[in-house]
């Protein structure tokens, strides 16, 4: 797609307030493919004002009509799936099959789920002698990351629209073309002017201005825990609601009764997907000491198969970060059994699929989010030891448990301090709430729980 040189505000593409631009770089060959405007506080203010003006009319729109607009948006995304996949491949480097299946396909699924929820959700209920109304929270400032650019946009914008909110979106500066394509889709779907607005720009400028704007009632942010803390602090000072989906260091716990080969194979695939740039990736594999050596061999063999199947990291900073963690793992005594920090190609931000053995819980690579295709294998002595290790980080976003008996896996998962756990390779469910415990965030996305984040309640007593 051709990049727009303006902002999508109040139903039209408008010139940016300033002249600065952001270069969009293809991480496969490091070539600049486009430039987009670097939004300012003035652009954010114009977008928020448009959203506030459009809010009363959209909030008063019948849920069935809101559902129809979201369904129309879904249909546009379906019609443009090939273009979406190509755009994500160009600016994120995602391999075309993965871009088609996940980056283009998943947002369609999520948008469809909110079209249905908008039509069926109980926005009014009787509680004794009271009538309780679920009303839109107001104007939403949505700040989205680069790793799943369209999915993260849809996971925020679709429920906000279903709730009757107006939205200002600030996408990640590395993947703004996907966001512009989404704005085109919103326009084509007939969403009223001002209900959705897009400002491209840098986080410390446009993102901060959006998070701190007095006209924003809720900030929904997905990104690092460090930035989430700053947004939470600013929102607290303004008594403003937040929904924060932050970092993760998820544990993949393989109990002795599990099918070891399947658990290890699926676990490696989970880490390597999207080049490891997934906050919910199971980057710590916990294996009983009696099966540990076999698991290490299986993981190394599985990782080797991904050498030419994964894409690059998003940018040079991320490449340096991941290589730094790999070097740190070696320096702290972990044993490298696959991959390493050496560049596998002359050009592009590529890092080899990497597997560490002999990782101990206190090591940096077992505690901090790397955000690359790096897996750490840790051994445990018994279930209590496994639980201690699994819960032994500041994060609690996702995880997995494998066991020969499903009840055994469920019993262990119920003791994990994390927001979502897959049992024996459970399938993704777009209606299930997604979000974390501890430093992994506040609030939930997807399904009815995700819709509830954008609602506030009013009760009338009779």
N, C-alpha and C positions, 0 to 999 in steps of 0.2 A: 504494500500500500504506500501511497505518497503521504508524507508527513504533513500535518496541518501546521501553519505558522502562527496560529492563534489559540485562544482558549474557547472551550465550548461553554458559554454562559448565557442563560436565559433563552435557550433554544436556538442559538446561532453561534457560529464561529466568529469570534471578535479579536481584534488585534491585542497583543499583550501590552501591558503598561510600559515595560522596559524593552531594551534592545538585546539583552543577553540571551544566549541560547545554550542548549545542552547537546553535546555530540552523542549520538547513539552508535555504539560500536558492536560489530559482529564478533563475538568471542571466539569463533572458529578461526578467522584469519586476521583479526585485530584491525579490520578496516572500518572506517566511519561510513555508515549507511544512511544517516539522516541527521537532521538537527531539529530540535523542538524548542519552544520558548521556555526560558527560565523564569517562572512566575515570581511575582513579588507580593508583598503584603497588600498592595493596591489591587492586584488581580484577585487575591483571595477575598478581599472585602467586597468587590463587585459580585463575586460568585455567591457569597453568603447573603448579600442583600437580595439577589435574585431568588435564592432559595427561600428566604423569609417571606418574600412577596408571594411566592407560589404556594407556600405551605398551607394557608387556610383552605384554599380551594381543593387541594389534593387530599388534605385530611378529611374534608367533608364528602369526598367522592365515595360512593358505595363500594364496599369490599369486592363485589362482583366485577365492577368496572376496573378496579385496581388489578384484580386477578387477570382480566382480559388483556390489560396492557403488558403485564409480565409474561403472559402466554405469547403475546405477539413478539415480545423481545426474544423469548426462547426460539420462536420460529425463525427470526432473523439470524440468530446465532447458528441455527442448524443450516440455514441456506449459505452461510459464510464460513462454514467449518474449515474448508480448504484454505481460505485466505487467513483465517485465524491461525491455523497450524503453521502456515508459511511465515507469518509475521513472528510468531513465537520462536520458530527455528532461527530466523534472521537475527533477532535481538537478544535471545537467551542462549542460543546454540543447542537447543533440544533436538535430538535426532528426530527426523520426520515421523517415523511410526509412533514414537512416544508423544510427540507434539499433537498428532492427530487423535490418538486414543485418549490421552489424559488432558492435555492442555486445552484442546478444543472440545472434547467429548464430555468431560466432567462438568464444566459450567452449564452445558445444556441440561444435564440431569438435575443440577441444583436449581436452575431457573425454573424448570418444570415443577419441581417439588414446591416452590413458593407460589407458583400460579395456583396450584391446588390448595395450598394452605390458606392463601388469601381469601379463597372462596368458602372455605370450610371452618376457619378458626372462630372460636366463640369470643367475639369482641364484647359480648354482654352476657352477664349471668346473674341469676337470683341467688342471694345468700341470706336466708332468713327474711327479715323485713327490709333488706337492702337490695338495690340493683347496683352491680359493679360493672363499670365500663373500662375496657382497655383502649386507651387513646394513644396516638402517636407521641413520642417523646419530643419531637420538634425537628430542628435542623441537625443533620448528622454530618460530622466531619469524618470522612473515611480516608485513612492513610494506609496504603497497601504496599506489599513487598514485591520483589522482582522474581522470586523463585517459582511461583505459580501465578503469573500476572493476571490472567483472566479469571481463574477460579476464585482468587482472593477478592477480586472486584465483585463478582457475582454473589459471593457468600456474604458480602456486606450490603451491596446495593439492593439486591432482590428482596431480602427481608425488610429492609428499611422502606422500600416502596410498598410492600405488602402491608406494613403497619400504618401507612399514611404519612410517612416522613418525607421531607425533602433532603437532598444530598448534595454535598460538595466533595468531590473525589480528588485526592492528591496521590497519584501513583508513584511508584519508585522511578527514579530518574534513569535507571538502566533499561527499563522496559516500557517506555511511554507510548510506543506505537500501538501496542495491544490496547492500551487504555483509550487512545484516540479512536481505534476501530470500534470499541465498545460504545463510545459516545455516538458514533455514526449509527450503530444499531439501535440505541435508545431513541434517537431522532426518528429513524425509520419505523420504529414500533409505535410511534404516536404518543409517547409520554409527554404530557404538557410542558410547555416552556418553563424553565426555572426549577422544575422538580428534580432534575439531575443536572449537575454542573461539573465541569472538569477543569482543573488547573494543574498544568505540568510545572515541575520545578524541583529545586533541591530541598531536602529535608530540613536543614537548619534555617531555611528562609521561608519557603511556601508552607512546608509542613508545620513548622513552629507557629507561623501566623495563623494557620487554620486551627491548630490545637488550642491556641490562646484567645481566639476571637470570641468576643462577648455574644455574638449572634449564633454561636454553635451550642447546642444543648447536650450533645453526646459526641464523644470522640471514640471511634472504633479504629484501633491500630493493630496491625500485625507486623512484628519485627523483633528486634533484639530486646532483651530484658533491660539493658542499660537505657535505651531510648524510651522504653515503656515506663520506666521509673520516672523519667523527666516529664513525660506526658501526664502520668498519674499525679505527680506533684503539682503541675500547673492546673490540672482539672480540679484537684482538691482545693486549691486556693480560690477557685472560682465556683466551688460547689457545683461542679459539672460532672455528669455521669461519664464513665469510660467502660469500654470493652476491650480488653488487652489479650491478644494471643501472642505469646512470647516464645522463649527458647525451650529446648528440650534436650534430654540426654537419656533416651528411652532404653529400657532393659528388655531384652528378649530372653526369657527364662525357659530353658529346656530341662524339664524334669526327667529323671532317669527312665521313666516308663514311656517316654515319647518315642516317636519314629525319628531317630536322630538325623538320618540323611535328609529327610524332608524338611525338618525344622531348620537345619543348617542351610539348606539350599534356598528356602524361602527367606530366611533371615538375611542371607547375603544379597539376594535380589532386592529386598526392601531397602538396604543401605545404598545400593548402587543406583537405584532409580533416581532420575533427575540429577545425575552426577553427585548424589549424596546431598543435594541442596534441598533437604526436606526437614522441617522442624520436628516432625513426628517419627523420623527414621529410628529404627532399633539399633543404635550404634554400639550398644554394649550387649554382647552375647554371653550369657551365663550358663556354664555347663558343669555338671557334676564331675568331680575329680576322676572318677572311674572311667568316664567317657571323653575326657578332655583332649587327649592326644588325637583320638580319632576325629573329634570335631574340628580340631585345628587343621588336620590334613584335608578334611572335606571342605572347609571354608577357603583354604588356600587354592584348592583345585577349582572351586566354583568361581572365585574372584578372577582367576586367570582368564576365564571365558568372557569376561566383560571388558577386556583390554581395548578392543576396537568397537565396542557397542555403546559406550557411554559418551556423552558430549563433553564439552569443556565446562569449566567454571565460568561464572558470569563476567568477571573482570580481573584485571591484574592484581587488584588489592586482595580479592578473594583467593586467587592463586597463591599469592605470597603468604596469606594467612594459613591456608591448608598445608602448604609445604613447611611452614614454621611449626605447626603442630606435629607433623610427621617427624621432623628433626628432634622435637622435644621428646616424643615418645621413645626414640632410639636413645637419646641422651639419658633418659630416666630409667633405662634398663629393659624396656619392652623388646620383644623379639619380633623382627620384621619377617613375615613368612610369605608375603605377596606385596608387590608394588614398591613404593618408596617415593622419596622427594624428587628424584631426578625427572627432568622433563621428557615425556615420551615422544614429543613432536617438536619440530623446530619452530613452528608458529602456532598460535592459539593458546588459550589458557587451560591447557590440559594437565591433568594429574592422573597417574595410574591408579586403578583400583587397589586399595591398600588394606592389608590385614595384619594386625598385631596379635601375637600370643604372649603369654606370661605377663599380662597386664594385671596390675594390682589396683584395688579400689582408690587408693590415694593418688595415683598418677594423674597428671594433668589431662591426658587423653581419655581418662575414665571419668573426669569430673566436668570438663568444659565442652561446650558445643563447638564442634569443628566445622560443620556445614560443608562437608566434602565426602568423597567416597572412601571413608576410612572406618574400618570395623575393629573393635577391640574385643578380644576373647578373655573372659575372666573365669576362673575356676571357683567352685564352692564345695563345701563339705557336706552340708545337709540343707534341708529346706529353710530352717531359721537363718542359716548363713546366707543362703540365696536371697532371702527377703531383706536381710540387713544390707546386702550389697545393692539390690535393686532400688531400695528406698534411700540409699546413701548419697544422694546428690541434692542440690537445691531445686532441681527441676521435677516436674511430674506431669508431663503432657500426654504421653502414650506409652505403649508397651505391648508385650506379647507373652503368652504362656503356652507351653506345649506339654501334653501328658497323654498317656495311653487311655486314661479315663477322663472324660470331660468334667465330671464332678470334681476330680482332683485338681484340674486346671482352674476351675472356677473358684474353688476354695482358696487357692493361692492368689489368684487375681484380686479377690475381694480384700486382701490384706495389702495390696500395693497402693502406694500413695501417688496415684496417677489418674488422669481424667478419662482415658480410653484404653482398653486392653483388648487385643485380638486373641481369641481362644482357638488354638490349633489351626491358625491361618484363616480366621473368620473373614467374610467378605465385607467390603466397604459398604456402609449404609448411609446414604445422604440425608436420612431423616433422624439419625442418631446425633445427640449433642457432641460437639467437639470442642475441647478446651482443657485447661490444665489446673493442677494443684500447685501450691507453693509459688516459686518464681516463674512458673510457666504461664501465669496470666490470671485474668479476672474475667468471668463471663463465659458464654458458650456461643458457638456458631452452629448452623445447620438445623433443620427441622423446626419444630415448634419452640424448642428452647432458644434457638437462634432468633426467631421472630420475637419472642418475649423480651429480648434485650432492647428492642426499639419501641417498647410500649411502656406506658405508665398507667396506673390505675386510679380511678375515681369512684367513690361509692356514694350513693344517694340513699338516705334512710326514709322509710315511709311509715 
